[in-house]
Amino acid sequence: MGKPVIIDFYADWCGPCKYQTPILEDLKKRMGESIEVRKVDVDNHMDLADRYDIHVVPTLVIEKDGKVVRRFEGVTDAGTLETVMKPLVD
């Protein structure tokens, strides 16, 4: 089984997105190689934003084995993300 992935849909012009980035960096430091974090700029990848039905940035999509497990719209704290991610780690 693969590791869980957080896909961070963001935009450079988005103020709240700038707050989400260090939260994700902190989570990655705490959970290490057991998770993957991907960043998707919605302005440059509208196809992905459409595929994931993104209407708000930041939006975090959590996937495990290619399936969406959870979504968060708006800034999400590291504690909440860690609580969701830990059970997904092999």
TAMOVEN-V852520 format. One record per helix or strand of 2 or more residues. SS is the DSSP state (a for helix, b for strand). FROM is the first residue (numbers start at 1). TO is the last residue. If there is no record, write none. Layout:
[[SS	FROM	TO] [SS	FROM	TO]]
//
This chain:
[[b	4	10] [a	15	34] [b	35	41] [a	46	51] [b	59	64] [b	67	73] [a	78	86]]
//
